[in-house]
Each structure stands twice: as C-alpha cells, then as structure tokens.
Amino acid sequence: MINKIIIDALKPLSIPVSFQRYTGKAKTYITFHEYFTSGEEYEDDFEFYTGHYIQVDVWSKEDYTDIVKEVKGKLQNIGFKRLNEADLYEPDTGIYHKALRFFYLEEKEEG
C-alpha cells in the first residue's frame, strides 16, 4: 500500500521511480524504501495507526535541486512529514545523491 502511494505521488515528475533499486539507464531517477515501521497508536489492542518511516533517494549526474523540491512538495501534499535530508556524492559512479526521510501516518481499518 505505502509503495503505491509513493509511486502514484511521484509519477507526474516523469522520472523513473523504483522501490529499493533502479536498473535502468536514466541519468536521473528516484528510489525509495521503508527503513522502519511502527505501531503508533492502539485502541482495544488494535493497531489504529501505523507509522511508516520512508527514505526517498534522488540520484542524478546533474543538478537535482528542482526535482528535490518537487518530490518534497508532492509527498508533503499527501500527508508525508519531512524528517531530515542529506546531500551525498557517490565517487565511484559520479552520481549526486539526495537522501530525504519522511514519516507517514496510516490509519488502519478494523477488519
């Protein structure tokens, strides 16, 4: 469910978006993964809210400033809260890498 939410939100960017790994040839792409999931609130022993801690990585051989701004905007518009971010560089591939961490609170439906 959370993967579909992220992919659907970022699809309008027209940049490849992949869960965990990208194997294509685009010079700019986005990967993401969930690095932690936690029950956030319980009611009558039922997990009412689940917290999803997500890292979204923007990879590019070019300036990614505008893309990062769009990623943050699109995810924040649907309820993601930005936790932190870091600029990185991968010297072995020559790729600039922006790591963005978000929190998303999902309300569970009793089944």
All heavy atoms as an XYZ file, in Angstrom:
937
protein
N       0.827     -1.200      0.000
C       0.000      0.000      0.000
C       0.870      1.263      0.000
O       0.678      2.137     -0.817
C      -0.935     -0.046      1.218
C      -1.583      1.254      1.527
S      -3.256      1.303      0.928
C      -3.823      2.744      1.727
N       1.838      1.344      0.921
C       2.667      2.548      1.022
C       3.488      2.748     -0.255
O       3.668      3.875     -0.715
C       3.557      2.537      2.291
C       4.196      3.906      2.526
C       4.628      1.470      2.224
C       3.249      4.957      3.012
N       3.959      1.647     -0.865
C       4.734      1.764     -2.101
C       3.894      2.388     -3.208
O       4.372      3.250     -3.945
C       5.251      0.397     -2.546
C       6.315     -0.149     -1.630
O       6.695      0.467     -0.640
N       6.793     -1.333     -1.941
N       2.650      1.954     -3.333
C       1.759      2.501     -4.361
C       1.492      3.985     -4.118
O       1.464      4.776     -5.059
C       0.453      1.716     -4.396
C      -0.511      2.215     -5.466
C      -1.746      1.349     -5.561
C      -2.780      1.795     -6.554
N      -2.555      2.923     -7.392
N       1.321      4.367     -2.871
C       1.084      5.771     -2.536
C       2.253      6.624     -3.017
O       2.076      7.680     -3.633
C       0.858      5.947     -1.018
C      -0.473      5.306     -0.605
C       0.901      7.422     -0.612
C      -0.677      5.196      0.894
N       3.475      6.176     -2.748
C       4.679      6.933     -3.133
C       4.820      6.976     -4.652
O       5.038      8.045     -5.233
C       5.929      6.314     -2.480
C       5.849      6.473     -0.959
C       7.207      6.960     -3.032
C       6.836      5.628     -0.188
N       4.699      5.834     -5.296
C       4.849      5.780     -6.760
C       3.805      6.659     -7.436
O       4.124      7.437     -8.343
C       4.789      4.324     -7.260
C       6.062      3.585     -6.822
C       4.616      4.264     -8.776
C       6.014      2.073     -7.002
N       2.556      6.577     -7.001
C       1.494      7.399     -7.598
C       1.743      8.892     -7.384
O       1.491      9.703     -8.272
C       0.130      7.016     -7.028
C      -0.360      5.661     -7.541
O       0.237      5.107     -8.487
O      -1.354      5.152     -6.974
N       2.251      9.257     -6.213
C       2.510     10.670     -5.922
C       3.635     11.234     -6.783
O       3.588     12.398     -7.191
C       2.851     10.842     -4.440
N       4.643     10.407     -7.076
C       5.819     10.898     -7.804
C       5.734     10.663     -9.313
O       6.549     11.203    -10.067
C       7.087     10.260     -7.232
C       7.354     10.557     -5.746
C       8.625      9.871     -5.287
C       7.403     12.048     -5.471
N       4.753      9.919     -9.763
C       4.601      9.611    -11.190
C       4.550     10.863    -12.072
O       5.154     10.890    -13.145
C       3.357      8.751    -11.410
C       3.260      8.176    -12.813
C       2.078      7.256    -12.945
C       2.437      5.966    -12.227
N       1.476      4.883    -12.431
N       3.867     11.943    -11.659
C       3.805     13.140    -12.513
C       5.169     13.797    -12.786
O       5.275     14.629    -13.672
C       2.900     14.101    -11.728
C       2.089     13.222    -10.843
C       2.981     12.071    -10.500
N       6.210     13.424    -12.045
C       7.531     14.007    -12.274
C       8.168     13.512    -13.562
O       9.155     14.083    -14.027
C       8.466     13.689    -11.099
C       8.068     14.250     -9.742
C       9.039     13.778     -8.672
C       8.013     15.762     -9.783
N       7.639     12.429    -14.138
C       8.187     11.831    -15.364
C       9.658     11.439    -15.210
O      10.459     11.610    -16.133
C       7.999     12.768    -16.559
O       6.627     13.001    -16.769
N       9.993     10.947    -14.025
C      11.331     10.434    -13.712
C      11.112      9.009    -13.219
O      10.170      8.757    -12.474
C      11.992     11.283    -12.596
C      12.201     12.708    -13.074
C      13.310     10.681    -12.145
C      12.564     13.656    -11.954
N      11.972      8.059    -13.601
C      11.781      6.696    -13.097
C      11.787      6.653    -11.562
O      12.627      7.268    -10.915
C      12.984      5.934    -13.659
C      13.427      6.727    -14.850
C      13.115      8.159    -14.512
N      10.811      5.937    -10.993
C      10.693      5.757     -9.544
C      10.638      4.262     -9.274
O       9.799      3.565     -9.853
C       9.420      6.436     -8.986
C       9.286      6.188     -7.490
C       9.426      7.931     -9.283
N      11.534      3.777     -8.404
C      11.604      2.347     -8.110
C      11.710      2.095     -6.621
O      12.366      2.842     -5.905
C      12.854      1.725     -8.750
O      12.700      1.530    -10.103
N      11.112      0.995     -6.201
C      11.263      0.524     -4.831
C      12.646     -0.109     -4.686
O      12.999     -1.022     -5.433
C      10.157     -0.475     -4.510
C      10.307     -1.134     -3.176
C      10.225     -0.392     -2.012
C      10.537     -2.491     -3.083
C      10.367     -0.998     -0.776
C      10.671     -3.109     -1.857
C      10.591     -2.359     -0.695
N      13.439      0.406     -3.801
C      14.767     -0.058     -3.408
C      15.853      0.070     -4.462
O      16.928      0.541     -4.155
C      14.732     -1.495     -2.888
C      14.002     -1.611     -1.576
C      14.145     -2.986     -0.953
O      14.316     -3.991     -1.632
N      14.061     -3.029      0.354
N      15.624     -0.372     -5.689
C      16.697     -0.450     -6.674
C      16.226     -0.004     -8.048
O      15.111     -0.307     -8.445
C      17.109     -1.917     -6.777
C      18.561     -2.157     -6.717
C      18.815     -3.645     -6.732
N      19.293     -3.943     -8.075
C      19.321     -5.123     -8.618
N      18.876     -6.148     -7.975
N      19.780     -5.287     -9.818
N      17.091      0.678     -8.764
C      16.793      1.062    -10.140
C      17.838      0.425    -11.044
O      19.038      0.518    -10.774
C      16.807      2.584    -10.284
C      16.647      3.056    -11.705
C      15.433      2.926    -12.357
C      17.711      3.611    -12.405
C      15.273      3.338    -13.669
C      17.564      4.036    -13.719
C      16.338      3.894    -14.343
O      16.180      4.305    -15.643
N      17.406     -0.223    -12.119
C      18.351     -0.903    -13.007
C      18.343     -0.340    -14.428
O      18.974     -0.914    -15.307
C      18.044     -2.419    -13.054
O      16.696     -2.606    -13.483
C      18.248     -3.064    -11.694
N      17.648      0.763    -14.622
C      17.584      1.364    -15.956
C      18.804      2.199    -16.275
O      19.822      2.147    -15.585
N      18.698      3.009    -17.308
C      19.831      3.800    -17.781
C      19.624      5.310    -17.680
O      20.435      6.071    -18.174
C      20.150      3.420    -19.220
C      20.551      1.952    -19.369
C      21.241      1.704    -20.668
C      21.569      0.258    -20.888
N      22.526     -0.319    -20.002
N      18.537      5.752    -17.037
C      18.276      7.192    -16.913
C      19.379      7.846    -16.076
O      19.919      7.239    -15.150
C      16.918      7.429    -16.273
N      19.704      9.086    -16.408
C      20.728      9.825    -15.655
C      20.181     10.390    -14.356
O      20.934     10.748    -13.461
C      21.303     10.951    -16.517
C      22.149     10.451    -17.655
C      22.789     11.594    -18.405
C      23.652     11.042    -19.535
N      24.343     12.096    -20.239
N      18.873     10.490    -14.257
C      18.206     10.958    -13.043
C      17.079      9.986    -12.733
O      16.287      9.656    -13.613
C      17.647     12.383    -13.234
O      18.725     13.270    -13.554
C      16.949     12.874    -11.969
N      17.035      9.531    -11.498
C      15.996      8.593    -11.086
C      15.794      8.680     -9.577
O      16.583      9.313     -8.860
C      16.322      7.159    -11.519
C      17.637      6.635    -11.009
C      17.707      5.916     -9.815
C      18.814      6.857    -11.714
C      18.917      5.442     -9.341
C      20.023      6.384    -11.243
C      20.073      5.665    -10.063
O      21.263      5.204     -9.590
N      14.724      8.040     -9.108
C      14.362      8.071     -7.690
C      14.179      6.631     -7.211
O      13.551      5.821     -7.889
C      13.048      8.857     -7.489
C      13.236     10.318     -7.903
C      12.565      8.758     -6.034
C      11.938     11.110     -8.008
N      14.740      6.338     -6.041
C      14.460      5.076     -5.377
C      13.915      5.405     -3.991
O      14.085      6.518     -3.491
C      15.712      4.185     -5.240
O      16.705      4.873     -4.484
C      16.264      3.785     -6.599
N      13.251      4.426     -3.390
C      12.735      4.638     -2.034
C      12.674      3.309     -1.312
O      12.642      2.234     -1.939
C      11.357      5.313     -2.065
C      10.269      4.453     -2.628
C       9.496      3.639     -1.803
C      10.015      4.426     -3.993
C       8.504      2.838     -2.333
C       9.029      3.632     -4.535
C       8.261      2.837     -3.688
N      12.668      3.374     -0.002
C      12.476      2.183      0.820
C      11.938      2.596      2.187
O      12.059      3.747      2.589
C      13.776      1.382      0.973
C      14.824      2.085      1.765
N      15.667      3.034      1.225
C      15.161      1.994      3.071
C      16.490      3.478      2.162
N      16.202      2.874      3.291
N      11.331      1.643      2.845
C      10.817      1.860      4.188
C      11.872      1.345      5.153
O      12.187      0.162      5.155
C       9.487      1.121      4.354
C       8.776      1.425      5.630
C       7.333      0.937      5.609
O       6.971      0.122      4.734
O       6.571      1.370      6.478
N      12.448      2.233      5.957
C      13.515      1.803      6.853
C      13.012      1.474      8.257
O      13.751      0.890      9.056
C      14.653      2.827      6.907
C      14.300      4.183      7.475
C      14.437      4.445      8.828
C      13.864      5.206      6.643
C      14.114      5.686      9.348
C      13.551      6.447      7.148
C      13.671      6.679      8.501
O      13.357      7.912      9.027
N      11.763      1.795      8.563
C      11.200      1.462      9.872
C       9.690      1.591      9.798
O       9.170      2.505      9.162
C      11.767      2.412     10.942
C      11.372      2.061     12.349
C      11.887      0.939     12.973
C      10.487      2.851     13.053
C      11.534      0.616     14.275
C      10.122      2.548     14.355
C      10.648      1.422     14.970
N       8.991      0.656     10.429
C       7.540      0.709     10.544
C       7.197      0.466     12.000
O       7.819     -0.381     12.644
C       6.875     -0.396      9.689
O       7.342     -0.287      8.360
C       5.366     -0.273      9.699
N       6.219      1.198     12.507
C       5.913      1.089     13.923
C       4.429      1.320     14.180
O       3.816      2.188     13.547
C       6.727      2.140     14.683
O       6.379      2.171     16.041
N       3.876      0.545     15.113
C       2.540      0.845     15.589
C       2.609      2.147     16.374
O       3.453      2.299     17.255
N       1.762      3.103     16.061
C       1.833      4.422     16.690
C       0.745      4.650     17.734
O       0.935      5.403     18.660
C       1.760      5.521     15.621
C       2.920      5.509     14.647
C       4.238      5.924     15.263
O       4.255      6.741     16.198
O       5.274      5.413     14.795
N      -0.402      4.018     17.539
C      -1.496      4.194     18.500
C      -2.377      2.953     18.469
O      -2.654      2.401     17.408
C      -2.327      5.426     18.148
C      -3.382      5.760     19.188
C      -4.138      7.030     18.855
O      -3.503      8.045     18.527
O      -5.377      6.989     18.925
N      -2.795      2.534     19.654
C      -3.611      1.330     19.778
C      -4.915      1.662     20.489
O      -4.934      2.507     21.381
C      -2.863      0.252     20.576
C      -1.643     -0.258     19.852
C      -0.423      0.415     19.931
C      -1.711     -1.408     19.083
C       0.684     -0.052     19.262
C      -0.605     -1.884     18.411
C       0.595     -1.196     18.506
O       1.693     -1.666     17.837
N      -5.980      1.001     20.077
C      -7.281      1.121     20.735
C      -7.833     -0.286     20.918
O      -7.982     -1.024     19.935
C      -8.235      1.983     19.902
C      -7.773      3.426     19.788
C      -8.692      4.281     18.941
O      -9.818      3.851     18.617
O      -8.273      5.394     18.584
N      -8.078     -0.675     22.155
C      -8.574     -2.024     22.467
C      -7.684     -3.097     21.838
O      -8.160     -4.042     21.199
C     -10.023     -2.205     22.005
C     -10.976     -1.261     22.725
O     -10.741     -0.984     23.921
O     -11.935     -0.793     22.084
N      -6.375     -2.933     22.001
C      -5.368     -3.870     21.479
C      -5.329     -3.953     19.951
O      -4.734     -4.861     19.380
C      -5.562     -5.274     22.065
C      -5.303     -5.310     23.558
O      -4.450     -4.530     24.027
O      -5.962     -6.100     24.248
N      -5.961     -3.035     19.270
C      -5.936     -2.983     17.811
C      -5.030     -1.827     17.394
O      -5.153     -0.709     17.907
C      -7.355     -2.766     17.250
C      -7.394     -2.571     15.759
C      -7.255     -3.651     14.901
C      -7.551     -1.301     15.222
C      -7.285     -3.466     13.526
C      -7.576     -1.106     13.854
C      -7.443     -2.198     13.006
N      -4.122     -2.105     16.477
C      -3.237     -1.052     15.971
C      -4.062     -0.113     15.093
O      -4.448     -0.455     13.976
C      -2.087     -1.661     15.164
C      -1.080     -0.627     14.707
C       0.065     -1.262     13.935
O       0.560     -2.323     14.348
O       0.452     -0.664     12.920
N      -4.343      1.063     15.618
C      -5.199      2.025     14.936
C      -4.412      2.882     13.942
O      -4.928      3.271     12.898
C      -5.907      2.896     15.975
C      -7.128      3.575     15.450
C      -8.283      2.865     15.153
C      -7.130      4.940     15.237
C      -9.411      3.499     14.654
C      -8.250      5.590     14.737
C      -9.387      4.864     14.448
N      -3.171      3.205     14.275
C      -2.296      3.987     13.395
C      -0.954      3.284     13.243
O      -0.385      2.811     14.223
C      -2.039      5.388     13.961
C      -3.235      6.300     13.907
C      -3.994      6.534     15.037
C      -3.596      6.935     12.729
C      -5.099      7.379     14.998
C      -4.693      7.782     12.677
C      -5.437      7.995     13.818
O      -6.526      8.829     13.766
N      -0.471      3.233     12.007
C       0.847      2.688     11.710
C       1.721      3.818     11.185
O       1.301      4.566     10.300
C       0.758      1.579     10.640
O      -0.114      0.557     11.119
C       2.124      0.992     10.333
N       2.911      3.939     11.727
C       3.870      4.935     11.254
C       4.829      4.309     10.256
O       5.422      3.262     10.518
N       4.962      4.930      9.099
C       5.888      4.476      8.060
C       7.026      5.488      7.959
O       6.785      6.672      7.703
C       5.175      4.376      6.706
C       4.049      3.396      6.683
N       4.244      2.048      6.484
C       2.711      3.568      6.857
C       3.074      1.428      6.515
N       2.127      2.330      6.743
N       8.236      5.025      8.156
C       9.427      5.863      8.035
C      10.074      5.506      6.701
O      10.528      4.382      6.493
C      10.362      5.612      9.205
C       9.752      6.054     10.519
C       8.830      5.255     11.194
C      10.084      7.286     11.072
C       8.250      5.665     12.394
C       9.515      7.705     12.270
C       8.600      6.894     12.917
O       8.033      7.305     14.098
N      10.081      6.468      5.801
C      10.446      6.238      4.405
C      11.664      7.072      4.039
O      11.763      8.244      4.408
C       9.280      6.673      3.479
C       7.966      5.978      3.864
C       9.628      6.466      2.010
C       7.941      4.500      3.657
N      12.571      6.471      3.290
C      13.667      7.242      2.699
C      13.461      7.271      1.193
O      13.288      6.218      0.563
C      15.032      6.640      3.017
C      16.163      7.471      2.395
C      17.521      7.116      2.950
O      17.667      6.964      4.160
N      18.498      6.989      2.082
N      13.479      8.476      0.638
C      13.376      8.681     -0.807
C      14.729      9.225     -1.255
O      15.232     10.201     -0.693
C      12.245      9.680     -1.151
C      12.209      9.946     -2.649
C      10.901      9.148     -0.667
N      15.315      8.571     -2.249
C      16.637      8.964     -2.738
C      16.532      9.473     -4.169
O      15.990      8.776     -5.037
C      17.584      7.772     -2.692
C      17.767      7.248     -1.279
O      18.484      7.897     -0.520
O      17.175      6.203     -0.946
N      17.041     10.686     -4.393
C      17.098     11.255     -5.735
C      18.546     11.105     -6.193
O      19.472     11.542     -5.510
C      16.675     12.741     -5.746
C      16.803     13.326     -7.150
C      15.252     12.895     -5.223
N      18.730     10.475     -7.345
C      20.047     10.203     -7.904
C      20.166     10.948     -9.226
O      19.256     10.889    -10.050
C      20.215      8.714     -8.175
C      19.914      7.826     -7.018
C      18.693      7.352     -6.622
C      20.849      7.288     -6.092
N      18.819      6.557     -5.513
C      20.138      6.487     -5.169
C      22.238      7.392     -5.947
C      20.756      5.805     -4.126
C      22.851      6.713     -4.915
C      22.118      5.932     -4.016
N      21.286     11.648     -9.430
C      21.429     12.384    -10.685
C      22.879     12.736    -10.963
O      23.673     12.945    -10.047
C      20.605     13.669    -10.638
O      20.647     14.323    -11.887
N      23.202     12.824    -12.238
C      24.521     13.308    -12.655
C      24.452     14.814    -12.923
O      25.447     15.405    -13.311
C      24.997     12.554    -13.894
C      25.282     11.098    -13.580
C      26.195     10.475    -14.585
C      26.532      9.077    -14.108
N      27.846      8.645    -14.447
N      23.274     15.394    -12.709
C      23.050     16.822    -12.946
C      22.495     17.460    -11.679
O      22.228     16.780    -10.695
C      22.061     16.994    -14.105
C      22.514     16.325    -15.382
C      21.409     16.214    -16.421
O      20.230     16.469    -16.100
O      21.732     15.857    -17.562
N      22.271     18.751    -11.717
C      21.691     19.474    -10.576
C      20.276     18.962    -10.314
O      19.417     19.004    -11.184
C      21.670     20.974    -10.888
C      21.131     21.810     -9.735
O      20.813     21.246     -8.659
O      21.029     23.040     -9.907
N      20.050     18.471     -9.111
C      18.749     17.898     -8.769
C      17.911     18.801     -7.868
O      16.868     18.390     -7.356
C      18.897     16.528     -8.119
C      19.829     16.474     -6.926
C      19.670     17.310     -5.826
C      20.866     15.561     -6.883
C      20.508     17.245     -4.734
C      21.723     15.483     -5.784
C      21.532     16.320     -4.714
O      22.364     16.254     -3.638
N      18.285     20.028     -7.692
C      17.622     20.945     -6.767
C      16.122     21.055     -7.033
O      15.310     20.945     -6.105
C      18.277     22.340     -6.830
O      19.684     22.196     -6.583
C      17.667     23.280     -5.815
N      15.738     21.282     -8.276
C      14.315     21.440     -8.604
C      13.540     20.140     -8.398
O      12.399     20.160     -7.924
C      14.138     21.938    -10.041
C      14.612     23.371    -10.224
O      14.691     24.110     -9.218
O      14.912     23.753    -11.371
N      14.152     19.020     -8.732
C      13.492     17.722     -8.555
C      13.245     17.455     -7.074
O      12.158     17.025     -6.685
C      14.338     16.591     -9.175
C      14.432     16.797    -10.686
C      13.755     15.217     -8.836
C      15.511     15.992    -11.353
N      14.234     17.728     -6.250
C      14.099     17.519     -4.802
C      12.947     18.369     -4.261
O      12.124     17.889     -3.473
C      15.420     17.825     -4.072
C      15.218     17.923     -2.573
C      16.461     16.767     -4.413
N      12.865     19.601     -4.698
C      11.792     20.489     -4.260
C      10.425     19.914     -4.648
O       9.482     19.922     -3.855
C      11.986     21.873     -4.879
C      10.996     22.906     -4.418
C      11.313     24.258     -5.033
C      10.292     25.285     -4.609
N      10.536     26.599     -5.201
N      10.333     19.384     -5.872
C       9.072     18.790     -6.328
C       8.725     17.521     -5.550
O       7.562     17.297     -5.207
C       9.143     18.485     -7.817
C       9.105     19.721     -8.689
C       9.033     19.358    -10.158
O       7.944     18.928    -10.602
O      10.059     19.484    -10.848
N       9.721     16.678     -5.273
C       9.490     15.454     -4.502
C       8.934     15.821     -3.127
O       7.922     15.262     -2.680
C      10.787     14.623     -4.361
C      10.641     13.541     -3.294
C      11.181     14.007     -5.704
N       9.593     16.763     -2.448
C       9.128     17.177     -1.120
C       7.703     17.712     -1.190
O       6.851     17.347     -0.378
C      10.066     18.234     -0.521
C      11.394     17.664     -0.092
C      12.211     18.619      0.741
C      12.826     19.717     -0.072
N      13.813     20.509      0.684
N       7.418     18.555     -2.156
C       6.090     19.139     -2.286
C       5.018     18.091     -2.535
O       3.963     18.112     -1.891
N       5.287     17.172     -3.455
C       4.285     16.157     -3.789
C       3.999     15.241     -2.601
O       2.850     14.888     -2.352
C       4.728     15.363     -5.003
C       4.741     16.223     -6.265
C       4.578     15.430     -7.514
C       4.483     16.316     -8.732
N       3.346     17.207     -8.750
N       5.032     14.841     -1.869
C       4.816     13.953     -0.730
C       4.182     14.701      0.447
O       3.288     14.176      1.113
C       6.128     13.279     -0.324
C       6.653     12.259     -1.343
C       8.003     11.711     -0.907
C       5.661     11.135     -1.582
N       4.606     15.925      0.690
C       4.014     16.691      1.792
C       2.549     17.018      1.510
O       1.736     17.048      2.439
C       4.839     17.951      2.063
C       6.175     17.605      2.707
C       7.118     18.790      2.817
O       7.141     19.677      1.964
N       7.929     18.795      3.870
N       2.206     17.199      0.247
C       0.808     17.487     -0.112
C      -0.140     16.333      0.195
O      -1.345     16.540      0.323
C       0.692     17.853     -1.596
C       1.143     19.264     -1.878
O       1.257     20.091     -0.985
N       1.422     19.539     -3.139
N       0.388     15.122      0.308
C      -0.473     13.980      0.611
C      -0.255     13.456      2.039
O      -0.651     12.336      2.355
C      -0.324     12.844     -0.432
C       1.107     12.311     -0.488
C      -0.800     13.306     -1.798
C       1.235     11.017     -1.274
N       0.376     14.256      2.881
C       0.446     13.912      4.295
C       1.775     13.417      4.827
O       1.890     13.099      6.011
N       2.811     13.343      3.995
C       4.127     12.947      4.475
C       4.767     14.128      5.214
O       4.646     15.272      4.770
C       5.039     12.539      3.318
C       4.753     11.173      2.768
C       3.617     10.927      2.008
C       5.625     10.131      2.996
C       3.348      9.673      1.501
C       5.377      8.859      2.478
C       4.233      8.634      1.734
N       5.434     13.841      6.316
C       6.155     14.863      7.084
C       7.644     14.654      6.866
O       8.168     13.553      7.093
C       5.859     14.751      8.587
C       4.386     14.748      8.932
C       3.744     16.074      8.676
C       2.308     16.068      9.126
N       1.352     16.432      8.139
N       8.343     15.696      6.432
C       9.788     15.583      6.206
C      10.503     15.547      7.552
O      10.277     16.390      8.415
C      10.306     16.757      5.377
C      11.767     16.598      4.982
C      12.245     17.792      4.168
N      12.216     19.010      4.957
C      13.208     19.407      5.748
N      14.295     18.702      5.861
N      13.104     20.530      6.437
N      11.373     14.566      7.720
C      12.141     14.448      8.958
C      13.534     15.056      8.822
O      13.970     15.808      9.678
C      12.270     12.969      9.370
C      10.947     12.244      9.629
C      11.215     10.770      9.905
C      10.203     12.895     10.791
N      14.238     14.698      7.749
C      15.575     15.247      7.513
C      16.008     14.907      6.099
O      15.343     14.160      5.396
C      16.589     14.739      8.555
C      16.669     13.235      8.607
O      16.907     12.584      7.600
N      16.433     12.665      9.779
N      17.141     15.459      5.702
C      17.674     15.198      4.372
C      19.175     15.422      4.369
O      19.700     16.123      5.238
C      16.989     16.061      3.313
C      17.075     17.544      3.548
C      16.205     18.327      2.580
O      14.979     18.390      2.789
O      16.760     18.889      1.612
N      19.845     14.798      3.403
C      21.300     14.932      3.310
C      21.733     14.915      1.851
O      21.198     14.160      1.043
C      21.977     13.790      4.057
N      22.717     15.758      1.536
C      23.348     15.755      0.215
C      24.529     14.806      0.271
O      25.380     14.909      1.164
C      23.847     17.157     -0.148
C      22.725     18.093     -0.511
O      21.947     17.753     -1.418
O      22.621     19.166      0.104
N      24.586     13.912     -0.696
C      25.661     12.922     -0.746
C      26.233     12.877     -2.154
O      25.616     13.356     -3.105
C      25.120     11.541     -0.362
C      24.396     11.476      0.991
C      23.546     10.223      1.093
C      25.406     11.536      2.120
N      27.397     12.298     -2.281
C      28.026     12.114     -3.589
C      28.635     10.724     -3.621
O      29.296     10.302     -2.664
C      29.103     13.174     -3.840
C      29.799     13.019     -5.160
C      29.136     13.308     -6.349
C      31.115     12.577     -5.222
C      29.767     13.163     -7.575
C      31.757     12.436     -6.444
C      31.080     12.727     -7.610
O      31.699     12.575     -8.834
N      28.375     10.009     -4.700
C      28.898      8.653     -4.857
C      30.107      8.716     -5.793
O      29.955      8.755     -7.016
C      27.815      7.732     -5.442
C      26.470      7.791     -4.742
C      26.502      7.308     -3.305
O      27.324      6.431     -2.971
O      25.699      7.820     -2.503
N      31.336      8.781     -5.253
C      32.519      8.974     -6.093
C      32.779      7.842     -7.087
O      33.314      8.085     -8.172
C      33.667      9.108     -5.096
C      33.163      8.571     -3.811
C      31.675      8.698     -3.837
N      32.391      6.619     -6.750
C      32.654      5.502     -7.657
C      31.805      5.562     -8.929
O      32.202      5.042     -9.974
C      32.469      4.159     -6.943
C      31.105      4.004     -6.292
O      30.553      5.010     -5.819
O      30.591      2.871     -6.253
N      30.632      6.218     -8.873
C      29.754      6.327    -10.045
C      29.621      7.758    -10.562
O      29.078      7.965    -11.645
C      28.335      5.815     -9.708
O      27.821      6.577     -8.626
C      28.357      4.339     -9.354
N      30.082      8.741     -9.777
C      29.949     10.136    -10.174
C      28.521     10.650    -10.088
O      28.153     11.593    -10.774
N      27.717     10.031     -9.229
C      26.307     10.401     -9.108
C      26.083     11.200     -7.829
O      26.562     10.825     -6.758
C      25.402      9.147     -9.112
C      25.484      8.445    -10.466
C      23.965      9.513     -8.798
C      24.685      7.165    -10.549
N      25.356     12.313     -7.977
C      24.923     13.087     -6.813
C      23.675     12.411     -6.253
O      22.853     11.882     -6.995
C      24.622     14.533     -7.208
C      25.862     15.246     -7.659
C      26.205     15.302     -9.006
C      26.720     15.839     -6.728
C      27.358     15.932     -9.424
C      27.881     16.478     -7.145
C      28.196     16.517     -8.495
O      29.350     17.134     -8.893
N      23.551     12.449     -4.943
C      22.522     11.661     -4.265
C      21.935     12.509     -3.139
O      22.663     12.979     -2.278
C      23.214     10.395     -3.727
C      22.378      9.539     -2.853
N      22.936      8.552     -2.082
C      21.055      9.498     -2.611
C      21.990      7.937     -1.400
N      20.836      8.501     -1.703
N      20.638     12.703     -3.172
C      19.930     13.421     -2.109
C      19.059     12.412     -1.384
O      18.192     11.776     -1.993
C      19.068     14.535     -2.693
C      18.321     15.361     -1.671
C      19.250     16.319     -0.964
C      18.478     17.449     -0.311
N      19.346     18.542      0.058
N      19.302     12.224     -0.098
C      18.518     11.307      0.720
C      17.513     12.128      1.519
O      17.896     13.038      2.251
C      19.424     10.518      1.654
N      16.241     11.810      1.366
C      15.158     12.524      2.052
C      14.405     11.529      2.924
O      13.974     10.480      2.435
C      14.183     13.108      1.027
C      14.778     14.046     -0.010
C      14.028     13.956     -1.308
C      14.748     15.457      0.529
N      14.231     11.855      4.180
C      13.492     10.961      5.073
C      12.176     11.594      5.486
O      12.119     12.778      5.833
C      14.337     10.614      6.292
C      15.453      9.655      5.903
C      16.065      8.980      7.062
N      16.862      7.854      6.591
C      17.481      7.022      7.383
N      17.415      7.182      8.698
N      18.170      6.020      6.890
N      11.127     10.757      5.433
C       9.767     11.203      5.718
C       9.088     10.259      6.698
O       9.461      9.090      6.822
C       8.919     11.201      4.433
C       9.361     12.170      3.388
C      10.277     11.804      2.416
C       8.847     13.460      3.359
C      10.673     12.689      1.432
C       9.235     14.361      2.380
C      10.152     13.979      1.418
N       8.045     10.783      7.329
C       7.169      9.997      8.190
C       5.759     10.096      7.625
O       5.306     11.176      7.250
C       7.188     10.557      9.620
C       6.192      9.905     10.530
C       6.423      8.637     11.034
C       5.013     10.542     10.866
C       5.501      8.029     11.879
C       4.089      9.953     11.703
C       4.333      8.682     12.220
N       5.070      8.948      7.554
C       3.699      8.917      7.050
C       2.861      8.114      8.041
O       3.196      6.974      8.374
C       3.645      8.265      5.674
C       2.272      8.241      5.059
C       1.729      9.383      4.478
C       1.500      7.093      5.068
C       0.459      9.358      3.908
C       0.241      7.052      4.500
C      -0.267      8.195      3.920
O      -1.526      8.188      3.355
N       1.767      8.705      8.527
C       0.893      8.055      9.482
C      -0.316      7.492      8.735
O      -1.074      8.232      8.120
C       0.449      9.065     10.542
C      -0.268      8.478     11.757
C       0.657      7.532     12.518
C      -0.740      9.601     12.667
N      -0.462      6.174      8.821
C      -1.561      5.490      8.146
C      -2.600      5.044      9.160
O      -2.278      4.371     10.132
C      -1.023      4.265      7.406
C      -2.079      3.421      6.749
C      -1.545      2.122      6.188
O      -0.387      1.744      6.465
O      -2.307      1.463      5.463
N      -3.835      5.423      8.917
C      -4.930      4.971      9.772
C      -5.374      3.598      9.290
O      -5.637      3.395      8.106
C      -6.104      5.953      9.718
C      -7.223      5.597     10.654
C      -8.328      6.637     10.720
O      -8.151      7.737     10.163
O      -9.374      6.338     11.307
N      -5.432      2.651     10.203
C      -5.812      1.283      9.863
C      -7.329      1.120      9.968
O      -7.961      1.754     10.790
C      -5.147      0.281     10.808
C      -3.629      0.398     10.870
C      -2.981      0.032      9.587
C      -2.580     -1.401      9.623
N      -1.848     -1.863      8.482
N      -7.862      0.256      9.121
C      -9.280     -0.062      9.189
C      -9.433     -1.381      9.924
O      -8.714     -2.331      9.662
C      -9.862     -0.188      7.782
C      -9.862      1.121      7.021
C     -10.471      0.957      5.644
O     -11.154     -0.052      5.378
O     -10.243      1.846      4.815
N     -10.355     -1.424     10.854
C     -10.602     -2.677     11.566
C     -11.187     -3.694     10.603
O     -12.037     -3.386      9.808
C     -11.566     -2.449     12.740
C     -10.892     -1.745     13.903
C     -11.745     -1.786     15.146
O     -12.025     -2.892     15.641
O     -12.108     -0.690     15.607
N     -10.645     -4.908     10.682
C     -11.097     -5.928      9.752
C     -11.764     -6.997     10.428
O     -12.385     -7.763     10.697
